[in-house]
Amino acid sequence: MTRVFRLALLALFAGLTIVATPAGAAPESPSATSTEDEAASLDSPRASLLRFLTLARDADFESAAAYLEVPPARTAEAAELARRLKFVIDRHVWFDLETVSARPGGNPDDGLPWGHDQLAELPSPDGGLDPLRLVRRGPEGARWIFPKSVVQRIDAWYEHLDNRWLLEHLPIALLRPGPQDLMWWQWIALPILILLAILASRLVSRVTLALASRAAAMTRTEWDDAVLARIGGPFTLALTLGTTWLVLPWLALYAPAEAFVHRGLRGGLFVVFFWTLQRMIDVVRQVIAGSPWGREHPASRSLLPLGARVGKVVLFAIAIVALLSEMGYPVTSLVAGLGIGGLAIALAAQKTVENLFGAFSIGADQPFREGDLVRIEDFIATVEFIGLRSTRFRTADRTLISIPNGKLAEMRLESLAARDRLRLSCVLGLVYDTRADQVRQVLAGFEAVLTSHPHVWPEGIAVKLRSLGVSSLDIEITAWFQTNDYAIFQSWREEVLLSFMEVVEKSGTSFAFPTQTIHFAKSAPVALAAMTAKTEEPPVAR
């Protein structure tokens, strides 16, 4: 169950991280097209910004340079300036095109003159903020372009980019955005960083837990040892997530890519949290089972394994809902759908539900516990595992029998482990040559053997001459040994039976074995001959 729980959560987390969209309003990719807006106003700030970003994303910097007001002295550098501006914008701003004016005259409410529109503010080298603006140029076929004041600052902005070395040395193909707006080189680097983080975290986790285990071994409590024995996996994953978060600045992620990775890290923290809770369920079960209260209440202790399994199932359901909520999915409608779907599943899977309630019935009624020796109808076996669907039994031949809990709750169950004492019941026969005084001596000797045994229940001893049998004088013996361990019972029974043999030998008699005596009368040969003559009559002539 532990491995299934962990793998299911990790698989769900990975899948949701890839396909999920951020909760709330997410920044819009600049490569997204808006045909409707372009048709409404092709000379608006929104249309020009969209066109510039689209061309830059496609690495068509020659065409993108048409949206820059480049001084005549730098005309040859126009494409390079467009490339640099693209990387500056991607690093500091991620536009939601819906917020950019679609009017030909720009945003009338920004306090700027007609034909001027401010898009954002970029950090300047001196620590301040520089405006990023578009201006309208040309009376006919006018378009919105980045003015000279912006073009003059491009080099300074670009020089202060933390990933400038990579932008200048990596192939342009690796600098293009891939899924979730991570550049392709970042998609290559991110798994490598995560792998290194895992290796480093495993090393740190082993050293830390080893030192903590030594310290816990010096304490009198046992719960800390149990926690450290089970916390290794969640602790390693938490260290991996923390290390990954620390090295993320090296990747210089764009805003949406950074939001995507942070969302994945938050999902990983959810996995760590619920994985830890799942491990703590096992710790609580172990601590309660080993506590004085658990030893004094064995009936309640038998419910712990079943309760732990049910708790893990409930925890897994809560973890799925919480993870879906963190990834931005509508949890309210999901829970409502689960309610209706759960009813439909319950109707379609009546046998499964029956077995589940059968498990609760067995846990509450406690006809047996794991490890008990039981007799169920036509077989005797040891209870090996009580599951939510079925219960498994191990027979003396080491075969495994599995019975659904719903059916098991209706069967005749006999718990042999519930016995507080084990009974010795046997009938011993003495030969008919035994005299009455010898019989009395044997009866007294048998009773003395039982009363002197330290583990025989004194109130249940019965040694009686039961009957004058066909071939023996039958003595019936009944006694109870004060143990419920069958192996110990066999050893004590052997001692008592050997003592019975010594009593019989000292009394001068012996045990009888089944015999039959046949007496023939003196006239038997004559009668036999007569019977033979009658049976051998001559055939009748025809």
Stockholm file with secondary structure:
# STOCKHOLM 1.0

chainA/1-542         MTRVFRLALLALFAGLTIVATPAGAAPESPSATSTEDEAASLDSPRASLLRFLTLARDADFESAAAYLEVPPARTAEAAELARRLKFVIDRHVWFDLETVSARPGGNPDDGLPWGHDQLAELPSPDGGLDPLRLVRRGPEGARWIFPKSVVQRIDAWYEHLDNRWLLEHLPIALLRPGPQDLMWWQWIALPILILLAILASRLVSRVTLALASRAAAMTRTEWDDAVLARIGGPFTLALTLGTTWLVLPWLALYAPAEAFVHRGLRGGLFVVFFWTLQRMIDVVRQVIAGSPWGREHPASRSLLPLGARVGKVVLFAIAIVALLSEMGYPVTSLVAGLGIGGLAIALAAQKTVENLFGAFSIGADQPFREGDLVRIEDFIATVEFIGLRSTRFRTADRTLISIPNGKLAEMRLESLAARDRLRLSCVLGLVYDTRADQVRQVLAGFEAVLTSHPHVWPEGIAVKLRSLGVSSLDIEITAWFQTNDYAIFQSWREEVLLSFMEVVEKSGTSFAFPTQTIHFAKSAPVALAAMTAKTEEPPVAR
#=GR chainA/1-542 SS CHHHHHHHHHHHHHHHHHHCCCSSCCCCCTTCCCHHHHHHCTTSHHHHHHHHHHHHHTTCHHHHGGGBCCCGGGGGGHHHHHHHHHHHHHHHCCCCGGGSCCSTTCCTTSSCCTTEEEEEEEECTTSSEEEEEEEEECSSSCEEEBCHHHHTTHHHHHHTCTTHHHHHHSCGGGGSBCGGGCBHHHHHHHHHHHHHHHHHHHHHHHHHHHHHHHHHHTSSCSHHHHHHHHCHHHHHHHHHHHHHHHHGGGGCCCHHHHHHHHHHHHHHHHHHHHHHHHHHHHHHHHHHHHSHHHHHCHHHHTTHHHHHHHHHHHHHHHHHHHHHHHTTCCHHHHHHHHHHHHHHHHHHTHHHHHHHHHHHHHHHHCSCCTTCEEEETTEEEEEEEECSSEEEEEETTSCEEEEEHHHHTTSCEEESTTCSSEEEEEEEEECTTCCHHHHHHHHHHHHHHHHHCTTBCGGGCEEEEEEECSSSEEEEEEEEESCCCHHHHHHHHHHHHHHHHHHHHHTTCCBCCCCCCCCCCTTHHHHHHHHHHHHCCCCCCC
#=GC SS_cons         CHHHHHHHHHHHHHHHHHHCCCSSCCCCCTTCCCHHHHHHCTTSHHHHHHHHHHHHHTTCHHHHGGGBCCCGGGGGGHHHHHHHHHHHHHHHCCCCGGGSCCSTTCCTTSSCCTTEEEEEEEECTTSSEEEEEEEEECSSSCEEEBCHHHHTTHHHHHHTCTTHHHHHHSCGGGGSBCGGGCBHHHHHHHHHHHHHHHHHHHHHHHHHHHHHHHHHHTSSCSHHHHHHHHCHHHHHHHHHHHHHHHHGGGGCCCHHHHHHHHHHHHHHHHHHHHHHHHHHHHHHHHHHHHSHHHHHCHHHHTTHHHHHHHHHHHHHHHHHHHHHHHTTCCHHHHHHHHHHHHHHHHHHTHHHHHHHHHHHHHHHHCSCCTTCEEEETTEEEEEEEECSSEEEEEETTSCEEEEEHHHHTTSCEEESTTCSSEEEEEEEEECTTCCHHHHHHHHHHHHHHHHHCTTBCGGGCEEEEEEECSSSEEEEEEEEESCCCHHHHHHHHHHHHHHHHHHHHHTTCCBCCCCCCCCCCTTHHHHHHHHHHHHCCCCCCC
//
